[in-house]
């Protein structure tokens, strides 16, 4: 389940940098930080509560930057 969520996140999150508004420093910083994200397969080592929180945070940040 968590691996599937991580894989879905990896696919969805690739759009943040492409869809952010030019000149938005917060979105640019977030897009840059996402490039250093560990491989999606490593999410299996993250406790479920943290994986859910990370997914929620990323959804919110990605939505803000669109």
MODELLER restraints for C-alpha pairs under 7 A, 6 or more apart:
rsr = mdl.restraints
at = mdl.atoms
rsr.add(forms.Gaussian(group=physical.xy_distance, feature=features.Distance(at['CA:2:A'], at['CA:43:A']), mean=6.61, stdev=0.5))
rsr.add(forms.Gaussian(group=physical.xy_distance, feature=features.Distance(at['CA:2:A'], at['CA:44:A']), mean=6.21, stdev=0.5))
rsr.add(forms.Gaussian(group=physical.xy_distance, feature=features.Distance(at['CA:3:A'], at['CA:41:A']), mean=6.26, stdev=0.5))
rsr.add(forms.Gaussian(group=physical.xy_distance, feature=features.Distance(at['CA:3:A'], at['CA:43:A']), mean=6.34, stdev=0.5))
rsr.add(forms.Gaussian(group=physical.xy_distance, feature=features.Distance(at['CA:3:A'], at['CA:44:A']), mean=6.18, stdev=0.5))
rsr.add(forms.Gaussian(group=physical.xy_distance, feature=features.Distance(at['CA:6:A'], at['CA:40:A']), mean=5.23, stdev=0.5))
rsr.add(forms.Gaussian(group=physical.xy_distance, feature=features.Distance(at['CA:6:A'], at['CA:43:A']), mean=6.35, stdev=0.5))
rsr.add(forms.Gaussian(group=physical.xy_distance, feature=features.Distance(at['CA:7:A'], at['CA:40:A']), mean=5.88, stdev=0.5))
rsr.add(forms.Gaussian(group=physical.xy_distance, feature=features.Distance(at['CA:10:A'], at['CA:40:A']), mean=6.56, stdev=0.5))
rsr.add(forms.Gaussian(group=physical.xy_distance, feature=features.Distance(at['CA:13:A'], at['CA:62:A']), mean=6.94, stdev=0.5))
rsr.add(forms.Gaussian(group=physical.xy_distance, feature=features.Distance(at['CA:16:A'], at['CA:31:A']), mean=6.23, stdev=0.5))
rsr.add(forms.Gaussian(group=physical.xy_distance, feature=features.Distance(at['CA:16:A'], at['CA:62:A']), mean=5.51, stdev=0.5))
rsr.add(forms.Gaussian(group=physical.xy_distance, feature=features.Distance(at['CA:16:A'], at['CA:65:A']), mean=6.33, stdev=0.5))
rsr.add(forms.Gaussian(group=physical.xy_distance, feature=features.Distance(at['CA:16:A'], at['CA:66:A']), mean=6.71, stdev=0.5))
rsr.add(forms.Gaussian(group=physical.xy_distance, feature=features.Distance(at['CA:17:A'], at['CA:28:A']), mean=6.90, stdev=0.5))
rsr.add(forms.Gaussian(group=physical.xy_distance, feature=features.Distance(at['CA:17:A'], at['CA:31:A']), mean=5.19, stdev=0.5))
rsr.add(forms.Gaussian(group=physical.xy_distance, feature=features.Distance(at['CA:19:A'], at['CA:65:A']), mean=6.92, stdev=0.5))
rsr.add(forms.Gaussian(group=physical.xy_distance, feature=features.Distance(at['CA:19:A'], at['CA:66:A']), mean=5.17, stdev=0.5))
rsr.add(forms.Gaussian(group=physical.xy_distance, feature=features.Distance(at['CA:20:A'], at['CA:27:A']), mean=6.25, stdev=0.5))
rsr.add(forms.Gaussian(group=physical.xy_distance, feature=features.Distance(at['CA:20:A'], at['CA:65:A']), mean=4.82, stdev=0.5))
rsr.add(forms.Gaussian(group=physical.xy_distance, feature=features.Distance(at['CA:20:A'], at['CA:66:A']), mean=5.13, stdev=0.5))
rsr.add(forms.Gaussian(group=physical.xy_distance, feature=features.Distance(at['CA:21:A'], at['CA:65:A']), mean=6.95, stdev=0.5))
rsr.add(forms.Gaussian(group=physical.xy_distance, feature=features.Distance(at['CA:27:A'], at['CA:65:A']), mean=5.48, stdev=0.5))
